[in-house]
Amino acid sequence: PRPVHHRIPNFDGAEIAAERLAELPEFQDAQCVKVNPDTPQKAVRYRVLDEGKTLLTPQPRLRTGFFSTLQADTLPPDLSMSDVVVSKGVAKHGQPVTLHDKDTVDLVVVGSTAVCPNTGARVGKGEGFAELEWGILSLQGNLDASTCLVVT
């Protein structure tokens, strides 16, 4: 999508990355998965709900709130999952999370512009939202240094 600045770029193979992520034991064991709201992670958000897990996702740029949670079994049966995993769908159907809510996050999935294969260091869109979201969830007690982080 354009413009290419200040966003996590979509990429060919995003769906394959989501499939490979779903094969990891860390994903399979997770009950609550935090996934960023960027387009390349749409397939990951879909997989989280499709596997019966709780999806925790931030509002884009934290403009309209903090986070929302979604669970497939609480959604109307006639609702398309593809409509739910986009920002407008999350805002409409998700449960807003307050600073006092306790949701233990088992896995965090963030998008990246680039990842170092040797160290795992990542570059995002350059605005620090993934780090801010980690900090908020950490201060809430919803995750800690042992929480698994995956980049797609």
N, C-alpha and C positions, 0 to 999 in steps of 0.2 A: 504493500500500500504506500501511497504518497501522502505527505512528505516522508522522507526516510529518516529525518532527524528526530531525536527525542522519542524514539519508540524502539521496542524490541522487534526486529524485522521478522516477518514471516519467512518460511523457507520450505522448499520442496523436501518432503520427507517428514514433516511435522507429525503426520498421522502415524508413520512408522516409528518415530521416536516415542509416541504415546504407547504404542503397542509394546515396544521393547521395555519401556518403563513398567508397564503392567506385569511383565514377566519377572521383575525383580522381587526377591523375598521381602524387601523393605516395603514395597508397595502392597504386596499381597497381605502382609501382616498389619498394615496400617488401618486404623479405624477412622481417623480424622486427618485429611490431607489439605494443606494450604497450598493453593495454586494461584499464581498471579493472573490478572485479568487480560493479559495481552493475547492478541489473535493467535500466535503460534501455539499457545497452550490450550486452545479451545478443545482439541481432541483429548488432552489430559483431563480437563474438567469433565468432559463427557464420560471418560473411562471411570473416573472416581465415582460419579453417580451411578453409572451402569453396573459397577461392582458392589453397589449397596453401601458405599462409604459416605461419611459426612464430608462435604466440600466446604472448606473455609476459603473465602476469596475476598480480597480487599476491594473497596470501591475504587474505580480508576482515579489515580492521583489523590486519593483520600478526600475528594471534593464533596461528596454527598453523604459521608459517613465513614466509619472505620471499615468493618468487615461484615460480611453476611455469611450465614451458613445455609446450606441446602442439603436435603436428603431426598432421594428419589421416591421413597415410600410416603412422603408427605405432600407430594405434588399431585395436582389433579390428573386423573388417568388419561384424559384426552389431550394433555399438553405434550407437545413435541419436546423431547430432551434437547434437540438442537436449538430451540428457542430459549431454553433456560440457561444454557452455558455461555451466553453472550452477556455483556454488561447490563443491557436493559432487562434481560430476563432475570439476572441475579437480583437487580434492584427491585423488580416487581414481585418475584416469588421467594426471595431469600428472607431469612429471619435476621434482622439487624443484631449485631453483637455490640454489647456495651463494654466499657472498660472494666466492668465488674464480673463479666461472664467468664466461666471456667470451661474451656474446651481444650483438652489435652491434644496437642498437635503431634502426630506421630511421624509425619513426613512433610517436608516443605519442597515445593517444586517452583523454581523461578526460571524465567526466560533469560537469555543472554545474547549479547551481540557477539561475544567471543569468549572462549574458555581455554585456558592453558592446559594442555594434556599432561604436563609434568606436575603441576602444583594444584590444579583445580581452581585456580584463581579465575574470577569471571569479570567481565565488563558488561554492565547493563546499559540502560539508556542514558546513564550519567546524571540522574537526578536523585539517586539515593533512596528510592522508595522501598526497594527490597530490604535494605538495611534498616530503614525506619520501621517497616512492618515487623521485622524480626525483633527489633528493640521493644516495640509495643507489646508484642506477644510474650517476649521474655519477661518484661516487667510485670505483666499480668500473671506470670507463672504458668503460661500455657505451653511453653517450650523452654528448652535449655540447651547447653552445649552438646548434649548427647543426642539431640534431635537430628535425624538424617536430613541432609539437604541434597537435592538433585537438581541439575540444570538441564534444560532441554532447549 
